[in-house]
Amino acid sequence: MKIAVLGDISFNDIYNSLYESGLRPFDKVGEFLQNNEYIVGNLESLCEGLGENLSKYTRVKTKQSTLNYLKHIGVNIVELAHNHAYDTLKEGFENTISFLNNNNIRHIGAATNIEDAQKPLIIENNDSSICILNFVHKDTNPTIPNGAEVYVNIFDYQRVKKEIQEYKRKYDIVIVLLHWGGRTEGGSLPDFYQPSLAHQIIDDGADIIIGTHSHAIQPYEVYKDKYIFYGLGNFCFSRIGYKTPNKNAKMFWMCQSLIPIISIEHKQITSIEVYQTDINKDGSVVFGQCHKHRASKLFYFIFSNRKIWNIYWFSFRHIRPIIEFIITDTMTLRQKFKKIGHKLGLTKNI
């Protein structure tokens, strides 16, 4: 049995236009993934509804018809325990669930009642039994108001520990899918708490941890012969949240991700292959085998001491944005000078 796990999937904005135009940007990656019995994806863009969750700043949504791209990819399980589950309110959530149910796509991590939101997803065959758990950490700001009638499976370590130990007694393999790391969204490293927490979860009995929400590829490590993926990155995501978009910038936001493919035989994980994907300018996804994002000595050095990590954190939160602003602003100024030069006849091309 093979299970492929994809990063953040959002068919927002430009993907609606691509679908309406009859374009199929995922055919190549879908062909590559077709030999996997299960393809899991973190579906962040839910269907449109009558309104949106205005208490949340960054919201994503898609048209119900555009969700057909899930079938082009081959996704048959989606994660819903994330911070966008209530972006389009209860109606949008129910429209999404209706599409998934009608297309035999299983879902986990959110529901219109707390009991179903907390249920694991079980896969059984003659050879092995797998339990999949999906949680969202509060640091990603799910922002679901009381009385919303949409529930996500909020991460609570004591409950998670108890569930892992319980399900490990019943099933051969426990896979933990965790939406976490809100403070380091877009960063190349996870938050300081994540490695130690991940190690605890492995010690509790989990066989693999796969994280999302980072929107950028973060390192993965092997701890006690078990894999921990801190952030897979964006499988597909149209650009959002830019107040002054630069026309030179890419149309797609954070354009890389990892795809771990888990091989399971005789009640154990026998191998894990890791592939990298990139989003082309036309929205299509391409891939190639990649192992370069495995945790390095630098990774362990940074996480060996809180003060060292704080230096990384300061540069990530304060220095990097200044550098990016300078680069972006310089590109904008260049375009303005080229336009002025063109009008004055000093340049031929813009």
GUVEX-742797 format. One line per 2 residues: number of its first residue (from 0); their letters; for each residue x negated, z, y negated of N, C-alpha, C. Coordinates in steps of 0.001 Angstrom, whole numbers, plus 500000, padded with zeros to 6 digits. Atoms other than C-alpha are relative to their C-alpha. Layout:
residues N
NUM> A> X:Z:Y:X:Z:Y:X:Z:Y | ...
***
This chain:
residues 350
0> MK> 499163:500000:501192:500000:500000:500000:499124:500000:498753 | 500715:500032:501267:498807:499194:496496:500961:500294:498847
2> IA> 499226:499655:501188:500068:500680:493230:499141:499694:498779 | 500686:500310:501259:499000:499171:489881:500694:500756:498872
4> VL> 499434:499225:501107:499481:501280:486755:499551:499375:498681 | 500271:500644:501291:499735:499659:483310:500078:501024:498873
6> GD> 499964:499130:501165:499208:501240:479905:501284:499849:499209 | 498823:500018:500863:501588:501292:476947:500559:498577:499891
8> IS> 499300:501282:500078:504145:498466:477043:501036:500094:498890 | 498989:500067:501045:506079:497614:473893:500287:498538:499679
10> FN> 499570:501375:500285:508018:494370:473561:500656:499931:498621 | 499418:499955:501337:508696:495040:469879:499641:498758:499192
12> DI> 500290:500983:501049:508812:492586:466971:499671:498612:500543 | 500374:501379:499673:506842:489431:467831:500412:499619:501416
14> YN> 499633:500331:498623:507704:489698:471545:501462:499564:500106 | 498620:500501:500031:511393:489247:470726:500019:498518:499639
16> SL> 500075:501410:500404:510512:485977:468980:499416:499136:501114 | 500606:500750:498899:508303:484885:471871:501012:499766:501113
18> YE> 499011:500144:498926:511099:485544:474360:501091:499006:499609 | 498951:500917:500465:513706:483741:472270:499512:498555:499967
20> SG> 500582:501348:500008:511322:480764:472083:499729:499475:501417 | 500198:500425:498617:511127:480642:475880:498567:500100:500480
22> LR> 501401:499883:499613:507432:481571:476005:499817:501115:501025 | 500243:499073:498895:505992:483442:478985:498544:500491:499939
24> PF> 501385:499560:500212:502880:485362:477866:499403:500833:501124 | 500487:499096:498959:502622:487473:481018:499906:499350:501379
26> DK> 499977:500657:498697:502724:484869:483776:498682:500145:500757 | 501295:499933:499320:498982:484949:484496:499722:501393:500557
28> VG> 500233:498651:499512:498729:488715:484733:501027:500359:501069 | 498986:499770:498977:501994:488784:486707:499595:499390:501329
30> EF> 500485:500649:498782:500507:486343:489196:498882:500825:500644 | 501102:499198:499487:497406:488498:489515:500502:501290:500659
32> LQ> 499506:498710:499524:499476:491667:490097:500996:499898:501150 | 498887:500162:499070:501977:490198:492547:499736:500556:501402
34> NN> 500316:499470:498671:500155:491499:495637:500103:501518:500078 | 499807:498552:499995:500820:495105:494609:501459:500322:500299
36> EY> 498620:499637:499661:503867:496682:496196:500720:500661:498831 | 499386:499303:501136:504454:498807:493106:499153:499772:498750
38> IV> 500657:500159:501300:503637:498119:489455:500713:500931:499035 | 499451:498964:500871:504152:501057:487103:499569:499712:498566
40> GN> 500332:500215:501407:504310:500664:483317:500634:501041:499102 | 499468:499041:500962:504768:503047:480401:500795:499240:498938
42> LE> 499139:500798:500873:507738:501420:478637:500329:500782:498729 | 499813:499271:501259:507599:502544:475001:501086:499405:499117
44> SL> 498960:500613:500842:510041:500067:473430:501317:499972:500769 | 498686:499989:499375:513604:500883:474406:500924:499038:499265
46> CE> 499064:500971:500560:516613:498697:473702:500563:500449:498652 | 499316:499712:501254:518273:498466:470336:501324:500717:500260
48> GL> 498694:499352:499972:521308:500651:469674:500665:499838:498648 | 499316:500071:501288:523605:501305:466738:499177:500604:498871
50> GE> 500812:499361:501031:520983:503355:464932:498620:500335:500528 | 501350:499594:499629:517503:504852:465026:499807:501471:499659
52> NL> 500328:498602:500243:515992:508323:465059:499208:500112:498700 | 500616:500023:501323:515275:508609:461332:499107:501204:499738
54> SK> 500888:498851:500165:513540:511968:461770:498592:499693:500503 | 501296:500412:499460:510659:510073:463367:499488:498816:499185
56> YT> 500500:501032:500907:508369:507914:461217:499758:498670:500713 | 500325:501250:499306:506964:505332:463666:500960:499803:501161
58> RV> 499013:500280:498955:509719:503796:465804:499786:498578:500513 | 500077:501342:499412:509668:500852:468192:501283:499737:500779
60> KT> 498806:500376:499266:512516:498935:469775:499878:498540:500401 | 499981:501386:499572:513282:495675:471513:501427:499602:500332
62> KQ> 498691:500476:499578:516229:493514:472453:500089:500110:501519 | 499830:499816:498561:517699:494034:475890:499525:498781:500783
64> ST> 500417:501213:499298:517044:490414:476841:498483:499913:500127 | 501457:500073:499970:513336:490776:475998:499417:500863:501110
66> LN> 500469:499186:498885:513041:493447:478685:499824:499189:501284 | 500239:500864:498842:513148:490548:481143:498519:499733:500219
68> YL> 501445:500136:499833:509407:490357:480499:499475:500962:501071 | 500411:499086:498938:509155:493366:482837:499997:499290:501352
70> KH> 499922:500737:498735:510209:491068:485667:498917:498943:500087 | 501079:500980:500000:507660:488437:484608:498679:500655:500418
72> IG> 501212:499259:499640:504938:491071:484946:500074:500484:501439 | 499806:499452:498662:506418:492412:488170:500198:501501:500014
74> VN> 499821:498548:500083:506990:495967:486912:501265:500409:500747 | 498822:499488:499300:509311:497841:489280:500157:501516:499882
76> IV> 499848:498580:500347:508748:501417:488038:499571:500161:498541 | 500413:499744:501378:508707:502523:484388:499983:501495:499713
78> EL> 500084:498637:500511:507621:505773:482770:500800:500081:498699 | 499212:499804:501216:509973:507127:480114:499716:501337:499320
80> AH> 500368:498729:500630:508433:510540:479370:498944:499732:498934 | 500909:500279:501109:506939:509629:476008:500710:500280:498682
82> NH> 499478:499618:501312:507473:510086:472273:500886:498939:499352 | 499100:501020:500552:509591:506933:471798:501331:499918:500755
84> AY> 498814:500065:499147:512348:507738:474299:501303:500074:499209 | 498774:499841:500782:514850:508592:471539:499957:499192:498705
86> DT> 500116:500781:501236:513803:506036:468915:501297:499294:499624 | 498759:500730:500261:517089:504128:469285:501229:500809:500441
88> LK> 498910:499055:499731:519254:507193:469975:500547:499840:501425 | 499463:499981:498638:521431:507733:473021:500464:498617:500446
90> EG> 499501:501322:499608:523010:504272:472953:498851:499082:500411 | 501141:500820:499643:519635:502534:472952:499395:500424:501322
92> FE> 500510:499484:498734:518447:504788:475767:500872:499542:501167 | 499091:500395:498915:521555:504066:477853:499976:498495:500236
94> NT> 500129:501447:499828:521234:500320:477196:498761:499656:500838 | 501228:500207:499242:517701:500522:478549:500196:500364:501463
96> IS> 499770:499551:498623:518719:502488:481640:500900:499003:500733 | 499101:500986:499394:521522:499985:482285:499222:498762:500444
98> FL> 500812:501166:499632:519051:497086:482225:499125:500315:501212 | 500897:499647:498899:516628:498904:484519:500758:500103:501315
100> NN> 499206:499856:498779:519323:499820:487029:500500:498653:500511 | 499485:501312:499598:520771:496306:487043:498917:499091:500568
102> NN> 501106:500840:499539:517335:494870:487777:499103:500710:501009 | 500703:499270:498933:516266:497370:490455:498611:500480:499564
104> IR> 501248:499427:500509:513540:498851:488263:500196:501515:499914 | 499852:498548:499973:513122:502541:488996:499376:500612:498739
106> HI> 500491:499357:501222:512491:504965:486130:499845:501491:500221 | 500355:498593:499822:511110:508446:485726:499645:500606:498646
108> GA> 500501:499281:501159:510538:511066:483051:500973:500248:498875 | 498998:499777:501043:513691:510891:480904:501371:499647:500551
110> AT> 498639:500240:499520:517442:510961:481422:500977:500637:499017 | 498983:499407:500864:520725:512030:479838:500364:501419:500446
112> NI> 499895:498585:499649:520466:515398:481620:498623:500484:500432 | 501340:499457:499795:517487:517693:482040:499584:499963:501464
114> ED> 500336:499989:498575:517697:517844:485835:499424:498656:500445 | 500507:501323:499615:517255:514084:486277:498686:499676:499286
116> AQ> 501239:500261:500743:514552:513977:483580:498795:500622:500695 | 501099:499282:499358:512466:516440:485613:499783:499610:501461
118> KP> 500130:500392:498594:512938:514764:488996:498758:499146:500231 | 501117:500888:499657:509902:513230:490689:500522:498688:500567
120> LI> 499667:501263:499348:509899:509675:491971:499228:499958:501312 | 500601:499938:498666:509235:509456:495696:499925:498601:500610
122> IE> 500212:501250:499265:507794:506489:497580:499594:500374:501421 | 500319:499703:498608:507800:506647:501368:499989:498722:500829
124> NN> 499989:501052:498980:506825:504212:504100:499538:500618:501310 | 500369:499469:498689:505767:504542:507711:498628:500650:500003
126> DS> 501394:499554:500009:502195:505328:506702:499752:501201:499097 | 500310:498971:500983:502251:507558:503619:501222:500333:499158
128> SI> 498964:499597:500954:504478:509486:501232:499327:500364:498687 | 500585:499810:501328:503784:509528:497498:501024:500619:499074
130> CI> 499168:499359:501023:505220:511799:494810:499400:499684:498633 | 500458:500331:501341:504970:510565:491207:500702:500912:498997
132> LN> 499482:499118:501042:505399:513029:488329:499634:499429:498637 | 500206:500571:501329:505751:511982:484695:500368:501034:498941
134> FV> 499788:498999:501033:505366:514338:481712:499558:499468:498640 | 500462:500281:501365:505049:514069:477922:499570:501316:499365
136> HK> 500528:498805:500660:502907:516570:476046:500613:500116:498606 | 499392:499775:501319:504367:518138:472906:499125:499500:498862
138> DT> 500860:500426:501100:501314:517083:470899:500183:498533:499621 | 499673:501384:500371:502625:513498:470914:501269:499920:499146
140> NP> 498821:499905:500887:505687:514660:468900:501189:499159:500465 | 498816:500746:499531:508671:513447:470948:501149:499961:498995
142> TI> 499028:499973:501105:510960:514499:468035:501406:499643:500469 | 498621:500166:499529:514221:514715:469948:500802:501208:499527
144> PN> 499250:498860:500551:516751:516874:468050:500886:500659:501048 | 499072:499288:499110:518901:519496:469757:501344:499292:500019
146> GA> 498703:500645:499861:522132:518064:471089:499936:498493:500104 | 500154:501459:499966:520735:514549:471406:500542:499367:501279
148> EV> 499531:500470:498695:521869:514214:475046:499048:498977:500631 | 501081:500720:499341:518601:512481:475905:498871:501012:500178
150> YV> 501001:498999:499693:515967:514608:477611:498761:499331:500571 | 501252:500463:499406:512310:513956:478339:499355:501168:500741
152> NI> 500639:498980:499174:510183:515827:480852:498780:500549:499261 | 501044:499409:500825:508142:518035:478514:498973:500719:500872
154> FD> 501072:499363:499251:504767:519173:479848:499954:501490:499710 | 500195:498557:500069:504606:522896:480548:499085:500356:501172
156> YQ> 501004:499888:498936:501493:523823:482476:500446:500853:501182 | 499606:499132:498887:502937:526674:484524:501018:499313:500915
158> RV> 499018:500732:499177:505880:524558:485676:499331:498840:500723 | 500709:501126:499388:503602:521557:486309:499182:500473:501190
160> KK> 500798:499437:498907:501278:523695:488425:500872:500334:501205 | 499086:499620:498923:504182:525043:490449:500539:498761:500720
162> EI> 499443:501214:499398:505658:521565:491006:498955:499249:500823 | 501057:500697:499253:502347:520015:492035:499749:500686:501329
164> QE> 500255:499264:498754:501741:522740:494594:501167:499861:500977 | 498812:500161:499146:505300:522448:495893:500054:498615:500618
166> YK> 499884:501359:499491:505280:518669:496207:498807:499603:500880 | 501159:500298:499169:501784:518596:497688:500225:500481:501430
168> RK> 499659:499536:498653:503164:520568:500650:500953:499044:500707 | 498997:500889:499423:505900:517967:501138:499507:498569:500172
170> YD> 500401:501405:500032:504131:514700:500373:498479:499872:500092 | 501426:500204:499772:500741:513213:501146:499203:499910:498702
172> IV> 500740:500280:501231:499766:512153:497627:500869:500339:498794 | 499304:499682:501245:500744:513477:494190:499280:499290:498854
174> IV> 500517:500735:501152:500239:511166:491199:500630:500580:498740 | 499504:499441:501256:500533:512681:487711:499789:498973:498880
176> LL> 500023:500913:501140:501399:510321:484838:500291:500830:498756 | 499924:499034:501092:500813:512167:481585:499817:499322:498644
178> HW> 500041:500527:501369:501606:511090:478010:499509:501127:499112 | 500632:498845:500648:499251:513244:475961:498965:499542:498973
180> GG> 501075:500315:500932:496481:513459:473372:500464:499495:498651 | 499442:500479:501257:498505:513109:470192:499023:500005:498836
182> RT> 500934:499909:501138:495696:514189:467853:498937:498903:500024 | 501060:501011:499895:493290:511535:469148:500567:498609:500279
184> EG> 499400:501330:499859:495696:508596:469167:499142:498965:499263 | 500840:501028:500578:493633:505471:468555:498516:500278:500120
186> GS> 501401:499622:499883:490396:507273:469355:499385:499581:501317 | 500716:500408:498796:487751:506395:471907:499763:501152:500961
188> LP> 500151:498826:499137:487694:509949:473310:501284:500821:499983 | 498813:499128:499979:490431:512376:474392:499792:501244:499142
190> DF> 500079:498734:500716:491192:515685:472706:499147:500974:500819 | 500912:499079:499327:488934:518619:473525:500655:500699:501184
192> YQ> 499324:499261:498935:491558:520344:475681:500238:499168:501262 | 499531:500838:498903:492242:517350:477930:499129:500051:501254
194> PS> 500789:499935:498759:489251:517356:480338:500188:501306:500779 | 499843:498730:499280:489564:521066:481146:501394:500118:500607
196> LA> 498645:499977:499460:493334:520756:481564:500125:499063:501196 | 499954:500957:498891:492917:517669:483760:499329:500572:501246
198> HQ> 500687:499392:498863:490446:519541:485951:500878:501064:500660 | 499076:499009:499448:492960:522371:486353:501092:499332:500828
200> II> 498922:500698:499292:495672:519898:487373:499496:499441:501327 | 500592:500457:498736:493361:518377:489987:499815:501183:500944
202> DD> 500179:498799:499177:492487:521878:491229:501320:500493:500576 | 498676:499577:499536:496230:522547:491543:500525:499124:501132
204> GA> 499582:500836:498876:496551:519673:494028:500302:498556:499677 | 499746:501406:500338:497071:516437:492082:498879:499125:500549
206> DI> 500981:500922:499422:495322:513434:493626:499457:499012:498984 | 500470:500879:501064:495013:511339:490461:500825:500287:498753
208> II> 499320:499835:501287:495886:511695:486760:499798:498719:499209 | 500080:501217:500812:496697:508669:484617:500698:500268:498674
210> GT> 499489:499666:501320:497140:509184:480896:500341:498786:499159 | 499605:501010:500978:498849:507152:478190:500151:500666:498642
212> HS> 499760:499630:501395:499554:507391:474430:498801:499717:499107 | 501195:500175:500829:495961:506812:473265:500041:498688:499207
214> HA> 499956:501346:500589:496714:503111:472428:498621:499351:499940 | 501350:500542:499901:492973:502609:472919:499424:500452:501338
216> IQ> 500625:499612:498736:490894:502639:476077:499136:501231:499792 | 500852:498820:499974:489399:506064:476717:499316:500091:501361
218> PY> 500745:499966:498726:486864:506929:479448:500825:500581:501144 | 499449:499353:498813:487866:507773:482975:498846:500643:500750
220> EV> 501038:499306:499248:485992:510178:485193:500475:500295:501416 | 499708:499583:498633:485802:511231:488839:499617:501467:500128
222> YK> 500196:498560:499877:486208:514971:489341:500425:500420:501400 | 499754:499610:498607:485958:516329:492887:500571:498833:500798
224> DK> 499631:501247:499313:486297:512735:494154:501393:499494:499621 | 498678:500431:500438:489573:512290:492252:499919:499466:498578
226> YI> 500100:500705:501273:490106:509957:489307:500900:500626:498934 | 499251:499573:501172:491211:511048:485846:499842:498918:498938
228> FY> 499988:501001:501067:492168:508308:483359:500620:500651:498770 | 499504:499278:501173:492484:509868:479919:500920:499145:499139
230> GL> 499128:500883:500767:494015:506847:478188:499785:498560:500409 | 500127:501382:499529:494743:503368:479525:499964:498990:498862
232> GN> 499917:500965:501093:495302:501753:476119:501297:499222:500028 | 498786:500809:500126:497892:499130:475183:499961:498801:500936
234> FC> 499850:501224:499208:498949:496652:477818:500528:498882:499106 | 499526:500934:501032:500975:494913:475102:500711:500803:498923
236> FS> 499410:499226:501095:502022:496140:471674:499849:499188:498725 | 500051:500716:501265:502925:494207:468531:499652:500981:498883
238> RI> 500444:499130:501077:501433:495583:465313:501174:500688:499307 | 498962:499223:500678:503460:498338:463661:499346:500954:499013
240> GY> 500408:498883:500833:503203:500919:460913:498972:499687:498938 | 500964:500332:501041:501033:498999:458458:500740:499752:498686
242> KT> 499304:500147:501278:502191:499414:454848:499505:498772:499237 | 500563:501164:500686:499820:496728:453522:499214:499170:501007
244> PN> 500695:500745:498960:499019:494424:456451:499080:498932:499413 | 500975:501009:500409:495949:492238:456042:500199:498767:500849
246> KN> 499708:501203:499229:496539:488629:457032:498852:499608:500917 | 501125:500271:499124:493086:488564:458596:500019:500872:501252
248> AK> 499961:499094:498862:493938:491414:460956:500767:499378:501164 | 499316:500527:498816:495129:490780:464503:501492:500323:499946
250> MF> 498555:499796:499968:498841:490421:465079:500367:501128:500965 | 499695:499006:498970:498635:492790:468045:499098:501211:499835
252> WM> 500629:498734:500334:497703:496437:467760:499249:500556:501198 | 500794:499424:498917:494870:497924:469855:500130:499125:501247
254> CQ> 499724:501128:499106:494473:494898:472075:499370:500070:501383 | 500629:499896:498686:492826:496251:475228:500615:501139:500808
256> SL> 499522:498928:499132:493832:498322:478225:499295:499920:501348 | 500488:499959:498627:492799:499343:481721:501181:499947:500955
258> IP> 499012:499983:498916:494740:498713:484918:499320:500544:501249 | 500485:499515:498708:493819:501003:487811:500941:499543:501115
260> II> 499227:500398:498830:494965:499638:491170:499623:500936:501143 | 500215:498940:499015:495345:502399:493746:500364:499480:501384
262> SI> 499740:500381:498603:495016:501536:497454:500210:501264:500815 | 499633:498820:499216:496686:504007:499819:500192:499593:501460
264> EH> 499874:500241:498560:496310:504042:503585:499846:501324:500739 | 500126:498834:499115:496802:506675:506261:500008:501315:499217
266> KQ> 499709:498762:500722:498063:509329:503858:498925:500415:498999 | 501005:499664:500995:495179:509129:501397:499668:498797:499128
268> IT> 500467:501056:500882:493839:507160:498466:498653:499517:500530 | 501221:500531:499397:491189:504884:499960:499083:499333:498987
270> SI> 500831:500623:501030:489993:503056:496829:500803:499833:498723 | 499386:500283:501291:490674:502468:493148:499167:498923:499316
272> EV> 500635:501072:500756:489846:499200:491420:500495:500087:498553 | 499646:499890:501412:489798:499123:487623:499762:498659:499323
274> YQ> 500077:501264:500715:490536:496008:485583:500279:500239:498526 | 499734:499945:501437:490485:495466:481840:500837:498808:499583
276> TD> 499193:501085:500546:493090:493425:479972:499765:499886:498499 | 500079:500260:501429:493011:491864:476524:501228:499206:499579
278> IN> 498864:500747:500530:495834:490536:474351:499474:498861:499132 | 500380:501166:500795:495281:487012:473034:500816:499932:498716
280> KD> 499279:500170:501264:496431:485883:469593:501429:499530:500206 | 498643:500478:499733:499478:484244:471198:500848:501028:500744
282> GS> 499260:498940:499325:500504:487535:472837:499807:500036:501494 | 500227:500016:498555:499430:486537:476352:498943:501024:500385
284> VV> 500921:498979:499506:497535:489052:478467:499051:499377:501015 | 501024:500489:499080:494265:488136:480201:499214:501196:500523
286> FG> 500636:498868:499356:492126:490279:482463:498667:499613:500619 | 501253:500170:499298:488767:490739:484118:499569:501342:500554
288> QC> 500398:498742:499390:487191:493352:486364:499063:500755:499075 | 500743:499217:500985:485640:496204:484419:499795:501421:500502
290> HK> 500291:498608:499646:483911:499492:485184:499239:500699:498877 | 500870:499469:501046:482107:500090:481879:500581:501192:499251
292> HR> 499384:498895:500743:484582:502704:480604:499963:501318:500766 | 500149:498743:499279:483638:505319:483183:499243:501005:499127
294> AS> 500602:498961:500837:482637:508632:481575:498481:500011:500164 | 501466:500051:500013:478958:508662:480598:499429:501391:499735
296> KL> 500662:498738:500336:476391:511392:479964:500385:500447:498591 | 499589:499665:501364:477377:511190:476286:501364:500674:499996
298> FY> 498664:499403:499882:480989:511962:477233:499883:501476:500361 | 500128:498610:499551:479983:515132:479069:499253:500852:498976
300> FI> 500709:499265:501045:477586:516113:476274:500954:500389:498874 | 499058:499722:501094:480310:515846:473616:500988:501093:500396
302> FS> 498998:499018:499561:482727:517907:475720:499369:501279:500549 | 500666:498789:499518:480098:520499:476654:500120:501157:499017
304> NR> 499965:498966:501034:480580:522367:473380:501028:499616:498944 | 498939:500278:500968:483492:522648:470961:499424:499533:498654
306> KI> 500582:500382:501278:481202:522350:467940:499552:498543:500012 | 500424:501398:499885:479775:519062:469206:501213:499086:499926
308> WN> 498780:500807:500037:483276:517728:469799:500588:499964:498586 | 499479:499954:501369:484276:518853:466289:499305:498986:499094
310> IY> 500713:501019:500774:481585:516568:464871:500613:498632:500258 | 499318:501258:499664:483148:513657:466768:501364:499947:499317
312> WF> 498650:499944:500565:486603:514744:465592:499975:499740:498491 | 500099:500193:501437:485518:514901:461949:499704:498536:499675
314> SF> 500346:501403:500257:483959:511427:462094:501181:499086:500318 | 498840:500802:499611:487048:510043:463869:501115:500094:498960
316> RH> 498865:499782:500890:489570:511561:461452:499689:499679:498535 | 500303:500098:501428:487687:511262:458158:499018:498888:499642
318> IR> 501007:501008:500332:484661:508962:458267:500436:498608:500436 | 499592:501317:499503:486004:506129:460429:501077:499347:499138
320> PI> 498990:500640:500856:489135:505566:458272:499419:499448:498697 | 500623:500484:501242:486939:505228:455159:499262:498686:500258
322> IE> 500735:501217:499647:484719:502657:456883:500969:498841:500240 | 499016:501048:499728:487767:500731:458139:500658:499514:498712
324> FI> 499385:500378:501274:489302:500804:454651:499054:499100:499199 | 500979:500797:500738:486096:499478:453094:499908:498598:500579
326> IT> 500098:501311:499347:485862:496674:455671:501231:499161:499693 | 498746:500720:500244:489537:495731:455274:500115:499582:498539
328> DT> 499902:500295:501432:489396:495937:451483:499024:498890:499605 | 500986:501045:500274:486254:493789:451436:500513:498640:500439
330> MT> 499430:501254:499505:487976:491142:453549:501083:499487:499051 | 498941:500395:500928:490935:491163:451155:499410:499450:498705
332> LR> 500645:500468:501222:488666:490813:448122:499380:498617:500180 | 500584:501310:499720:486871:487891:449745:501058:498903:499927
334> QK> 498913:500985:500035:490181:486111:450232:500455:499738:498560 | 499576:500175:501391:491133:486738:446590:498997:499156:499221
336> FK> 501022:500775:500696:487802:485403:445303:500009:498546:500453 | 499928:501372:499500:488140:482340:447538:501163:499253:499357
338> KI> 498841:500631:500637:491590:481647:446106:499709:499651:498552 | 500356:500255:501407:490292:481989:442542:499022:498839:499917
340> GH> 500970:501097:499983:487350:479745:443379:500624:498676:500323 | 499300:501238:499650:489666:477186:444943:500761:499449:498795
342> KL> 499238:500433:501177:491851:477113:441820:499077:499443:498913 | 500959:500449:500992:488764:476651:439650:499186:498794:500465
344> GL> 500721:501126:499449:487473:473908:441914:498598:500323:500443 | 501348:499607:499599:484440:475950:442961:499834:500006:501510
346> TK> 500044:500046:498537:485369:476004:446672:500989:498958:500487 | 499130:501049:499445:486927:473342:448869:501036:500581:500950
348> NI> 499098:499439:498992:488487:475536:451521:500234:501480:499737 | 499674:498571:500151:490196:478867:451533:499791:500681:501349
***
